[in-house]
Amino acid sequence: MPTFQYKAKTQKGELITGTLAAGDRRMALAELGRLGYYPLLVDAAEAEQKTRTGGFDFRNRVSTRDVLMFTQQLASLLRSGMSLSQALEVLERRTQKKTSSAVLASLRNDIVQGETLSGALAKHPKVFPRFYVNLVKAGEASGTLGEVLERLKRHYEQTGEAREKVISALIYPLIIVCVGIGTIIFFMTFMVPRFAQMFKEMHTTMPLPTRMLIAASDAFTAYWWIGAALVVIAVIVYRHRARTPEGRMAIDGLKLRLPVFGRILMASAFSQFARTLATLLDNGVPVLNALQIVEDTMTNRVIANEIREARTRVTDGTSISQPLAKGKIFPPLLLDMLAVGEESGAVVPALKNIADMYEQELAYTMKIFTTLLEPAIIVFMAFVVGGIVLSVLLAVFDLTSGIGK
């Protein structure tokens, strides 16, 4: 039987905590009521522990899409006139995920105990990042929580659309690569060895391409484990290197210098930088705090380090473009657009324009990249598979021509 942790008040107003066994949460609430307690928090012990520590099951983890849906639905419920605790209770009943339900239950119980929404969200850093928590805190301070939730919803929708464009553009080339690799492995491990055995039994001299193919197939079949071991070692070395600050900087710097992939990464990063900073500033977050949060959201350490250096150069908080211009990462066009926005007093609109511009550039670059990548992959795979088939057919033609003579 599940065990539930609870916090409750007695009839005298004393706060008590403990655990009890019950079939489900409703039965636990009923049991507390029978004992004469007024429950404040009732959660499954294991789910509560996972929620607080961030140890979610991968199959049941809270995704970014779940956070978007939570934000959208919470904003709608608050607009309808519900109180915050009532809205969270409704969302808790609607959700099908156990982890999401545990998070919502924890939020509701914290609100009932007098905690602010931002304070309750901050207890779940694996679900709600600092960016989210700080915007909610700004909305609470200004009394515009509903508007802030709407802006958060739009922010997650826009960043999600950019991410989905990149993923969808890479799906087809990835499928082609996987099918091509599977076909090559099938030929080298199944078809070629059988043809090689047949040619060997006929005691004929095979053409050079066929002999090379059979030698490659024999080596692949006998020593495949060496290649697998090298891949595993390379992954281990890469992950170990990526865990160190110096290694992560070197790897991220190399990514940005790649011919086309680096341009894609930079367009995505600049768009995220501008969109996140605009959302934070638009909700009254101070410049230095906003830059700190934006730095935390950057996955590329080179760009994050550049933002950190710029943050140390910001003195009066009125200019962001000048500190960013002292580095070598942010392009002149971005800095010029930001500087114009600062001079005209329209920093947030300028940042939104920058985000839109780089999202368009990202979409354009991805279109060119995939347009060139798909035929290149197809031609390469056709060359490899065609070479295998041609090597086998050359030997077959030699055999049939010998039979005719």
LUMFITOR-801917 format. One record per residue: x, y, z of N, C-alpha, C in turn; residue in one letter. Coordinates in steps of 0.02 Angstrom, whole numbers, padded with zeros to 5 digits, always signed. Example, Ala and Ser with C-alpha at 12.3 -4.5 7.8 and 13.67 -1.06 7.14 Angstrom:
2
+00660-00284+00390+00615-00225+00390+00660-00165+00390a +00642-00112+00354+00684-00053+00357+00645+00002+00394s 
REM end
This chain:
405
+00043-00059+00000+00000+00000+00000+00044+00062+00000m +00028+00112-00042+00071+00172-00045+00074+00209+00022p +00131+00241+00032+00141+00282+00092+00139+00355+00072t +00103+00395+00112+00095+00466+00097+00125+00508+00153f +00161+00561+00133+00184+00610+00180+00131+00664+00187q +00122+00690+00248+00072+00742+00256+00095+00795+00305y +00068+00855+00294+00072+00909+00342+00001+00931+00355k -00016+00941+00417-00085+00958+00435-00086+01000+00498a -00143+01031+00509-00155+01069+00571-00207+01034+00613k -00195+01033+00678-00244+01004+00723-00300+01055+00736t -00351+01034+00773-00406+01079+00788-00384+01138+00832q -00326+01129+00866-00299+01183+00906-00252+01229+00866k -00242+01213+00802-00199+01255+00761-00127+01235+00760g -00110+01177+00790-00041+01154+00791-00023+01121+00724e +00038+01134+00701+00062+01105+00638+00095+01038+00652l +00074+00985+00618+00102+00918+00628+00121+00890+00560i +00170+00845+00561+00191+00809+00500+00195+00735+00515t +00192+00694+00464+00197+00622+00474+00184+00585+00410g +00177+00520+00415+00163+00477+00357+00105+00430+00376t +00069+00408+00325+00016+00359+00335+00008+00318+00272l -00016+00258+00279-00027+00212+00223-00100+00216+00202a -00111+00223+00137-00179+00227+00110-00180+00203+00038a -00239+00184+00015-00243+00158-00053-00227+00210-00106g -00250+00272-00095-00234+00326-00141-00237+00392-00101d -00227+00448-00137-00223+00512-00103-00290+00532-00072r -00345+00516-00106-00410+00534-00078-00423+00497-00013r -00403+00433-00011-00413+00395+00051-00369+00423+00107m -00309+00447+00088-00265+00477+00138-00297+00541+00166a -00327+00582+00122-00361+00642+00145-00420+00626+00191l -00457+00573+00171-00514+00552+00212-00492+00529+00281a -00437+00492+00283-00411+00468+00347-00389+00526+00392e -00356+00576+00363-00336+00635+00402-00397+00672+00429l -00450+00677+00387-00511+00709+00410-00543+00670+00467g -00541+00604+00462-00569+00563+00516-00532+00573+00581r -00466+00586+00576-00427+00597+00636-00436+00668+00664l -00472+00709+00628-00484+00777+00652-00430+00827+00632g -00391+00810+00579-00338+00854+00556-00362+00892+00495y -00331+00951+00484-00344+00991+00424-00282+00986+00380y -00285+00945+00327-00224+00932+00286-00201+00994+00247p -00136+01005+00248-00105+01057+00208-00065+01028+00150l -00034+00971+00161+00006+00938+00110-00003+00864+00116l -00020+00831+00062-00025+00758+00060+00004+00736-00007v +00061+00701-00004+00094+00678-00065+00122+00609-00054d +00125+00570-00108+00158+00505-00105+00231+00517-00089a +00257+00479-00042+00325+00491-00017+00376+00485-00071a +00371+00433-00112+00422+00422-00165+00417+00475-00218e +00356+00493-00238+00347+00545-00290+00372+00611-00265a +00359+00627-00200+00381+00691-00173+00457+00694-00173e +00489+00638-00155+00562+00638-00153+00591+00648-00222q +00562+00615-00272+00586+00623-00340+00575+00694-00365k +00518+00724-00346+00503+00791-00368+00552+00841-00340t +00569+00835-00275+00614+00882-00244+00685+00876-00270r +00707+00814-00284+00777+00804-00305+00786+00808-00380t +00730+00807-00417+00736+00808-00490+00750+00741-00519g +00742+00685-00483+00757+00619-00509+00698+00589-00545g +00681+00615-00605+00623+00592-00641+00639+00530-00682f +00588+00488-00689+00593+00432-00735+00591+00460-00806d +00636+00436-00849+00641+00463-00917+00575+00457-00954f +00540+00400-00944+00477+00390-00979+00421+00434-00952r +00431+00462-00893+00378+00501-00861+00403+00570-00840n +00457+00593-00871+00486+00657-00851+00443+00715-00876r +00453+00772-00845+00416+00832-00865+00455+00865-00921v +00426+00869-00980+00460+00896-01039+00446+00970-01045s +00482+01002-01092+00470+01073-01107+00399+01084-01133t +00375+01036-01170+00306+01042-01195+00256+01040-01137r +00270+00998-01087+00227+00997-01027+00226+01064-00992d +00285+01096-00988+00289+01162-00956+00249+01213-00996v +00253+01209-01063+00214+01254-01105+00140+01245-01094l +00117+01182-01092+00046+01168-01081+00024+01192-01011m +00067+01182-00962+00052+01205-00894+00043+01281-00893f +00089+01316-00926+00086+01389-00927+00023+01414-00962t +00007+01383-01019-00051+01404-01058-00116+01391-01019q -00121+01332-00989-00183+01316-00952-00189+01356-00888q -00133+01368-00853-00136+01407-00792-00158+01479-00808l -00132+01507-00862-00152+01575-00881-00227+01577-00897a -00253+01526-00931-00324+01525-00948-00367+01520-00885s -00347+01478-00838-00385+01469-00777-00385+01532-00734l -00327+01566-00731-00324+01628-00692-00366+01682-00724l -00369+01684-00791-00411+01733-00825-00485+01721-00811r -00503+01658-00800-00573+01641-00787-00595+01661-00717s -00549+01683-00675-00566+01706-00608-00550+01658-00553g -00519+01602-00568-00501+01554-00516-00443+01581-00475m -00440+01559-00413-00381+01574-00373-00324+01529-00394s -00263+01546-00374-00204+01509-00395-00207+01437-00369l -00227+01427-00306-00229+01360-00278-00283+01318-00313s -00340+01348-00329-00393+01312-00364-00369+01292-00434q -00335+01338-00469-00311+01323-00536-00261+01265-00535a -00216+01265-00487-00167+01212-00482-00200+01145-00465l -00252+01147-00425-00289+01085-00408-00323+01057-00470e -00352+01101-00512-00384+01079-00574-00332+01047-00620v -00275+01079-00628-00222+01053-00671-00196+00986-00645l -00192+00980-00579-00168+00917-00550-00216+00860-00566e -00281+00874-00565-00330+00821-00580-00329+00802-00654r -00313+00851-00696-00315+00838-00769-00255+00799-00793r -00197+00809-00763-00136+00779-00791-00136+00704-00784t -00105+00671-00833-00101+00598-00834-00033+00572-00810q +00017+00616-00810+00085+00596-00790+00091+00598-00714k +00120+00546-00686+00128+00544-00614+00176+00598-00590k +00231+00607-00626+00280+00657-00605+00251+00727-00610t +00215+00742-00664+00184+00807-00670+00133+00818-00615s +00095+00766-00599+00046+00771-00545+00080+00786-00479s +00138+00753-00467+00174+00765-00404+00200+00837-00400a +00224+00863-00457+00249+00932-00459+00191+00980-00444v +00134+00969-00478+00077+01014-00468+00051+01010-00396l +00050+00949-00368+00028+00942-00298+00074+00980-00251a +00139+00975-00264+00187+01011-00223+00178+01086-00228s +00167+01111-00290+00155+01182-00300+00092+01205-00262l +00039+01167-00269-00024+01187-00237-00017+01188-00161r +00017+01137-00134+00025+01135-00062+00069+01192-00036n +00120+01211-00076+00161+01268-00056+00121+01333-00057d +00077+01340-00107+00035+01400-00112-00013+01402-00052i -00043+01345-00034-00089+01342+00022-00055+01364+00087v +00010+01346+00093+00047+01364+00153+00074+01435+00153q +00056+01474+00102+00075+01544+00100+00136+01560+00058g +00163+01511+00022+00221+01523-00020+00199+01559-00084e +00243+01600-00111+00228+01631-00176+00238+01580-00231t +00207+01594-00289+00214+01547-00345+00286+01542-00368l +00321+01598-00371+00392+01596-00392+00434+01556-00342s +00419+01564-00277+00455+01525-00227+00441+01451-00233g +00378+01433-00248+00361+01363-00257+00393+01335-00320a +00394+01374-00374+00425+01351-00436+00500+01341-00427l +00532+01384-00387+00604+01380-00377+00625+01315-00344a +00579+01280-00311+00596+01216-00279+00601+01159-00329k +00586+01173-00392+00588+01122-00445+00632+01146-00503h +00697+01154-00491+00740+01182-00544+00747+01138-00605p +00735+01073-00599+00739+01029-00656+00680+01039-00704k +00626+01068-00678+00566+01079-00719+00561+01152-00741v +00569+01198-00693+00562+01270-00706+00630+01304-00699f +00660+01325-00754+00727+01357-00751+00723+01426-00718p +00782+01454-00705+00785+01521-00673+00749+01573-00715r +00753+01567-00780+00718+01613-00825+00644+01614-00810f +00614+01557-00803+00542+01551-00789+00526+01580-00721y +00565+01561-00670+00552+01583-00601+00558+01658-00595v +00609+01688-00626+00620+01760-00620+00564+01800-00655n +00539+01775-00710+00484+01809-00743+00421+01807-00700l +00408+01749-00671+00349+01744-00627+00357+01790-00567v +00418+01793-00539+00430+01838-00483+00417+01911-00503k +00439+01930-00563+00427+01998-00587+00352+02010-00596a +00316+01961-00621+00244+01968-00629+00208+01975-00562g +00230+01938-00512+00200+01943-00446+00212+02012-00416e +00274+02038-00426+00291+02103-00397+00251+02160-00429a +00236+02153-00493+00201+02207-00529+00126+02195-00532s +00103+02137-00506+00032+02122-00509+00007+02103-00578g +00052+02079-00621+00033+02061-00690+00051+01988-00704t +00034+01944-00657+00053+01873-00665+00021+01843-00727l -00042+01860-00741-00076+01833-00800-00041+01853-00864g -00021+01917-00869+00014+01940-00929+00082+01907-00936e +00116+01897-00880+00181+01864-00882+00174+01792-00907v +00124+01757-00883+00112+01688-00906+00098+01687-00981l +00061+01736-01006+00049+01740-01078+00114+01751-01116e +00157+01794-01091+00222+01806-01124+00266+01744-01120r +00264+01709-01064+00302+01647-01059+00277+01596-01110l +00212+01593-01117+00183+01546-01166+00208+01563-01237k +00205+01628-01255+00229+01648-01321+00303+01633-01330r +00342+01645-01276+00414+01633-01280+00428+01559-01293h +00396+01515-01256+00407+01443-01265+00382+01420-01333y +00328+01449-01357+00303+01431-01423+00353+01451-01478e +00381+01511-01473+00427+01536-01524+00493+01497-01523q +00520+01486-01464+00582+01447-01460+00571+01375-01480t +00512+01348-01463+00496+01280-01482+00490+01272-01557g +00460+01322-01590+00453+01320-01663+00522+01319-01697e +00567+01361-01672+00635+01363-01701+00670+01295-01692a +00662+01265-01633+00693+01201-01620+00663+01146-01664r +00597+01147-01672+00564+01096-01713+00583+01102-01787e +00595+01163-01810+00616+01172-01880+00683+01137-01892k +00729+01145-01844+00795+01113-01852+00788+01037-01850v +00748+01012-01803+00740+00939-01796+00706+00910-01858i +00652+00941-01880+00616+00914-01938+00658+00916-02001s +00701+00967-02007+00744+00972-02066+00797+00917-02068a +00815+00890-02010+00868+00839-02007+00841+00768-02006l +00775+00760-02000+00746+00693-01994+00758+00652-02058i +00742+00682-02116+00748+00644-02179+00820+00625-02194y +00869+00672-02190+00939+00650-02200+00961+00596-02151p +00938+00600-02089+00956+00549-02040+00928+00481-02059l +00866+00480-02085+00837+00416-02106+00877+00387-02164i +00896+00429-02211+00935+00406-02269+01002+00376-02245i +01035+00410-02198+01099+00385-02173+01090+00317-02138v +01039+00311-02097+01027+00249-02060+01012+00191-02108c +00970+00204-02158+00954+00152-02208+01017+00133-02247v +01056+00183-02267+01117+00169-02305+01167+00128-02265g +01177+00147-02201+01224+00110-02159+01199+00038-02148i +01133+00030-02137+01106-00037-02129+01115-00079-02191g +01106-00049-02250+01116-00086-02312+01188-00107-02321t +01235-00063-02306+01306-00080-02312+01325-00137-02264i +01301-00132-02202+01316-00185-02154+01287-00252-02177i +01226-00251-02204+01194-00312-02229+01236-00343-02285f +01257-00303-02332+01297-00329-02388+01364-00357-02363f +01398-00319-02320+01466-00339-02299+01466-00399-02253m +01414-00410-02214+01413-00465-02166+01371-00525-02188t +01327-00516-02237+01283-00571-02256+01291-00591-02329f +01288-00543-02375+01289-00560-02446+01359-00575-02472m +01406-00529-02458+01474-00538-02485+01507-00603-02461v +01504-00621-02396+01535-00685-02376+01507-00745-02414p +01443-00746-02431+01414-00802-02468+01439-00804-02540r +01444-00746-02571+01472-00744-02638+01546-00764-02636f +01582-00742-02585+01653-00759-02579+01662-00835-02573a +01619-00867-02534+01623-00940-02527+01609-00975-02593q +01560-00949-02630+01543-00979-02695+01601-00972-02744m +01632-00912-02747+01688-00901-02792+01748-00945-02772f +01757-00953-02707+01813-00993-02684+01805-01066-02704k +01744-01093-02701+01732-01163-02721+01742-01173-02795e +01735-01121-02835+01744-01128-02908+01817-01121-02929m +01860-01103-02882+01932-01099-02895+01948-01056-02956h +01919-00998-02958+01930-00952-03013+01966-00890-02987t +02001-00856-03033+02035-00794-03015+01985-00736-03021t +01974-00704-02966+01923-00650-02965+01955-00584-02985m +01915-00537-03011+01941-00470-03027+01966-00435-02964p +02011-00387-02975+02039-00350-02919+01986-00316-02875l +01935-00281-02904+01885-00251-02860+01848-00301-02816p +01836-00362-02843+01801-00413-02804+01846-00437-02747t +01911-00447-02762+01957-00469-02709+01963-00417-02654r +01964-00353-02674+01967-00299-02624+01904-00298-02581m +01846-00309-02613+01783-00310-02576+01781-00368-02527l +01803-00426-02549+01802-00485-02504+01850-00475-02446i +01908-00445-02460+01956-00431-02405+01927-00382-02355a +01893-00331-02381+01861-00282-02336+01806-00315-02295a +01767-00360-02328+01713-00395-02292+01742-00441-02238s +01795-00477-02254+01827-00521-02204+01853-00480-02145d +01885-00423-02160+01911-00381-02105+01855-00353-02063a +01801-00333-02097+01744-00305-02061+01711-00357-02016f +01704-00418-02042+01672-00471-02003+01716-00494-01946t +01782-00498-01957+01826-00525-01906+01846-00474-01853a +01852-00411-01874+01879-00360-01828+01830-00303-01816y +01765-00317-01821+01715-00264-01809+01720-00236-01739w +01742-00280-01693+01745-00260-01623+01797-00205-01612w +01849-00203-01655+01899-00150-01649+01867-00082-01664i +01828-00080-01718+01793-00018-01734+01745+00002-01680g +01708-00047-01653+01661-00032-01599+01697-00006-01537a +01755-00037-01522+01794-00016-01464+01820+00055-01473a +01843+00071-01535+01867+00138-01549+01812+00190-01541l +01751+00172-01563+01695+00218-01556+01679+00230-01482v +01679+00175-01443+01665+00181-01371+01718+00224-01337v +01782+00212-01354+01836+00251-01325+01830+00324-01343i +01813+00337-01407+01805+00406-01429+01749+00441-01391a +01694+00406-01380+01637+00435-01343+01657+00449-01271v +01693+00402-01240+01715+00411-01170+01763+00471-01165i +01811+00475-01211+01859+00530-01210+01823+00596-01221v +01775+00596-01268+01737+00658-01283+01698+00680-01221y +01663+00633-01189+01622+00651-01131+01665+00674-01073r +01723+00640-01064+01768+00661-01010+01796+00731-01024h +01814+00742-01087+01840+00808-01106+01787+00862-01098r +01724+00845-01117+01670+00894-01114+01651+00912-01043a +01670+00871-00994+01653+00886-00924+01699+00938-00894r +01758+00948-00923+01805+00997-00897+01790+01065-00929t +01799+01120-00893+01785+01186-00922+01827+01200-00984p +01891+01182-00981+01934+01195-01039+01913+01153-01100e +01896+01091-01087+01874+01047-01142+01809+01069-01172g +01763+01089-01129+01697+01112-01154+01706+01175-01197r +01749+01221-01175+01761+01281-01214+01792+01264-01281m +01840+01217-01282+01872+01198-01344+01823+01165-01392a +01781+01121-01366+01732+01086-01408+01681+01134-01436i +01654+01178-01393+01604+01226-01416+01633+01276-01465d +01697+01295-01454+01729+01339-01502+01738+01307-01569g +01755+01241-01570+01762+01205-01632+01696+01199-01669l +01642+01190-01631+01576+01186-01663+01559+01250-01699k +01576+01307-01669+01559+01371-01700+01601+01384-01763l +01659+01352-01769+01703+01362-01826+01688+01315-01884r +01644+01267-01875+01626+01222-01930+01593+01260-01986l +01604+01239-02049+01582+01279-02107+01508+01299-02107p +01463+01250-02108+01392+01266-02111+01358+01255-02043v +01377+01203-02009+01348+01186-01944+01361+01242-01894f +01419+01273-01898+01435+01328-01853+01389+01388-01864g +01373+01401-01927+01327+01457-01942+01257+01443-01915r +01237+01380-01918+01171+01360-01891+01170+01369-01816i +01223+01347-01783+01226+01353-01710+01226+01426-01688l +01263+01468-01723+01266+01538-01704+01199+01573-01716m +01165+01559-01771+01100+01589-01783+01050+01568-01729a +01052+01505-01710+01007+01481-01658+01023+01514-01591s +01088+01520-01575+01108+01549-01511+01091+01623-01507a +01103+01661-01562+01088+01732-01562+01013+01745-01557f +00974+01702-01590+00902+01708-01585+00878+01695-01514s +00905+01643-01483+00886+01628-01414+00908+01683-01367q +00968+01710-01377+00993+01765-01336+00946+01825-01339f +00929+01846-01399+00887+01906-01408+00816+01894-01382a +00788+01835-01397+00719+01821-01376+00714+01818-01300r +00761+01784-01268+00759+01777-01195+00771+01843-01161t +00820+01881-01184+00835+01946-01154+00777+01994-01162l +00745+01993-01221+00687+02037-01232+00630+02019-01184a +00618+01955-01175+00564+01935-01130+00578+01956-01058t +00640+01948-01037+00659+01967-00968+00653+02043-00958l +00681+02081-01003+00679+02154-00996+00608+02181-01001l +00568+02149-01044+00499+02171-01052+00457+02160-00989d +00481+02115-00946+00445+02101-00884+00478+02133-00823n +00522+02182-00835+00550+02221-00780+00609+02191-00744g +00639+02138-00770+00699+02109-00739+00758+02155-00752v +00797+02174-00701+00856+02217-00712+00905+02188-00762p +00942+02233-00795+00987+02213-00849+01038+02161-00826v +01071+02173-00770+01123+02127-00747+01094+02058-00730l +01037+02058-00697+01004+01994-00682+00982+01959-00746n +00957+01998-00794+00934+01969-00857+00993+01937-00895a +01050+01971-00897+01108+01943-00931+01133+01880-00896l +01128+01878-00829+01148+01818-00792+01103+01759-00811q +01038+01772-00816+00991+01719-00834+01002+01696-00906i +01013+01745-00950+01025+01727-01021+01089+01685-01026v +01139+01703-00988+01201+01664-00988+01188+01591-00968e +01145+01582-00919+01130+01514-00896+01091+01474-00948d +01053+01508-00992+01014+01472-01042+01055+01452-01103t +01115+01481-01111+01156+01465-01170+01188+01396-01162m +01179+01353-01212+01210+01287-01210+01282+01289-01234t +01300+01339-01275+01369+01345-01299+01409+01387-01249n +01461+01358-01221+01500+01391-01169+01539+01451-01195r +01558+01451-01259+01595+01508-01286+01551+01570-01286v +01489+01562-01309+01442+01618-01310+01423+01638-01239i +01413+01588-01196+01396+01602-01126+01452+01641-01091a +01514+01622-01106+01571+01657-01077+01575+01729-01102n +01558+01739-01165+01558+01807-01194+01505+01851-01159e +01447+01821-01145+01395+01858-01109+01417+01874-01038i +01451+01828-01006+01476+01840-00938+01527+01896-00938r +01572+01897-00987+01621+01950-00991+01587+02018-01003e +01535+02017-01046+01499+02079-01059+01462+02103-00997a +01437+02056-00958+01401+02075-00897+01446+02110-00847r +01509+02089-00845+01556+02123-00799+01574+02193-00824t +01565+02206-00890+01580+02272-00917+01522+02320-00912r +01461+02293-00899+01403+02337-00893+01406+02372-00826v +01412+02438-00827+01420+02477-00765+01355+02513-00746t +01329+02553-00791+01270+02592-00774+01205+02557-00794d +01211+02501-00829+01151+02464-00848+01112+02494-00906g +01137+02547-00937+01101+02579-00991+01121+02553-01059t +01180+02523-01066+01204+02500-01130+01226+02427-01125s +01202+02387-01174+01222+02317-01178+01266+02307-01240i +01252+02346-01292+01287+02336-01356+01362+02351-01349s +01380+02403-01313+01451+02421-01308+01492+02367-01272q +01469+02340-01215+01507+02285-01184+01510+02223-01228p +01455+02208-01264+01457+02150-01309+01504+02161-01367l +01511+02225-01390+01554+02240-01447+01628+02229-01432a +01647+02230-01369+01717+02220-01351+01740+02148-01360k +01693+02103-01368+01710+02033-01381+01716+02020-01456g +01721+01957-01474+01731+01938-01545+01678+01890-01570k +01625+01878-01531+01576+01828-01549+01515+01860-01583i +01486+01911-01552+01425+01940-01577+01439+01981-01640f +01400+01970-01694+01414+02003-01758+01397+02078-01757p +01427+02116-01801+01414+02189-01803+01341+02206-01816p +01306+02168-01858+01236+02183-01873+01194+02179-01810l +01203+02128-01770+01165+02121-01708+01180+02180-01661l +01245+02197-01656+01265+02251-01610+01238+02318-01634l +01238+02329-01700+01212+02392-01727+01137+02399-01714d +01100+02345-01726+01028+02348-01714+01013+02359-01640m +01052+02328-01597+01042+02337-01525+01060+02408-01504l +01114+02435-01532+01135+02504-01515+01082+02554-01538a +01053+02545-01596+01000+02589-01619+00940+02586-01572v +00924+02526-01550+00869+02519-01503+00882+02554-01437g +00946+02551-01413+00964+02585-01351+00959+02661-01358e +00982+02686-01416+00980+02759-01427+00909+02785-01432e +00864+02744-01460+00794+02766-01469+00751+02748-01409s +00779+02714-01360+00739+02694-01302+00693+02636-01315g +00707+02597-01367+00664+02540-01385+00707+02476-01388a +00736+02459-01331+00781+02401-01329+00743+02336-01341v +00685+02329-01308+00647+02267-01314+00623+02255-01386v +00593+02305-01420+00575+02294-01490+00636+02278-01534p +00692+02310-01520+00752+02295-01559+00774+02222-01548a +00772+02199-01487+00790+02129-01473+00742+02080-01506l +00678+02097-01507+00629+02054-01541+00642+02052-01616k +00660+02110-01645+00677+02111-01717+00739+02069-01731n +00788+02073-01685+00849+02033-01693+00832+01959-01690i +00789+01940-01643+00769+01870-01637+00734+01846-01700a +00687+01887-01726+00652+01869-01788+00700+01862-01846d +00749+01908-01851+00797+01906-01906+00838+01842-01904m +00863+01824-01845+00906+01764-01842+00865+01700-01847y +00802+01702-01828+00760+01643-01839+00748+01633-01914e +00739+01688-01950+00733+01683-02023+00798+01658-02055q +00854+01684-02030+00919+01661-02055+00929+01587-02040e +00908+01566-01981+00914+01495-01962+00873+01452-02010l +00811+01472-02023+00769+01434-02068+00799+01431-02139a +00826+01488-02162+00856+01491-02229+00918+01447-02233y +00961+01451-02182+01022+01411-02182+01006+01337-02178t +00957+01319-02137+00938+01249-02132+00910+01223-02198m +00872+01266-02233+00845+01245-02298+00900+01231-02348k +00950+01277-02350+01006+01267-02396+01046+01205-02376i +01057+01198-02311+01098+01142-02285+01066+01075-02303f +01000+01068-02289+00967+01005-02303+00959+00994-02378t +00949+01048-02416+00943+01041-02489+01007+01013-02519t +01064+01034-02494+01128+01009-02518+01146+00942-02487l +01126+00932-02423+01146+00872-02388+01111+00810-02414l +01046+00815-02429+01008+00756-02450+01037+00725-02514e +01046+00763-02569+01075+00731-02628+01147+00707-02617p +01185+00743-02575+01254+00721-02562+01254+00653-02527a +01210+00644-02479+01205+00579-02444+01183+00525-02492i +01132+00541-02533+01106+00491-02580+01160+00470-02630i +01197+00519-02656+01250+00503-02705+01305+00461-02671v +01324+00480-02610+01376+00442-02575+01354+00371-02562f +01293+00362-02537+01269+00295-02523+01261+00255-02587m +01238+00287-02640+01232+00252-02704+01300+00231-02730a +01351+00274-02720+01419+00257-02742+01445+00196-02703f +01435+00195-02637+01461+00140-02597+01424+00075-02613v +01357+00077-02610+01318+00017-02624+01328-00005-02697v +01329+00043-02743+01341+00025-02813+01410-00006-02823g +01461+00019-02786+01527-00012-02791+01527-00084-02767g +01491-00098-02714+01486-00166-02688+01453-00212-02739i +01396-00188-02765+01359-00229-02814+01401-00239-02877v +01435-00187-02901+01476-00192-02961+01534-00241-02952l +01564-00240-02893+01620-00286-02880+01596-00359-02883s +01537-00372-02858+01509-00440-02861+01491-00458-02933v +01460-00411-02969+01440-00426-03038+01500-00437-03083l +01556-00403-03071+01616-00414-03112+01638-00487-03108l +01637-00514-03046+01656-00584-03037+01606-00630-03071a +01542-00613-03066+01491-00655-03099+01500-00653-03175v +01514-00595-03203+01525-00589-03275+01585-00630-03297f +01639-00630-03257+01698-00670-03273+01681-00744-03273d +01640-00765-03225+01621-00835-03222+01578-00855-03282l +01529-00814-03298+01485-00831-03355+01522-00829-03421t +01569-00782-03429+01608-00780-03491+01653-00841-03497s +01680-00864-03440+01722-00924-03442+01682-00986-03459g +01619-00989-03436+01577-01046-03451+01561-01048-03525i +01551-00989-03556+01534-00987-03627+01591-01011-03670g +01653-01001-03648+01710-01025-03687+01721-01100-03679k 
REM end
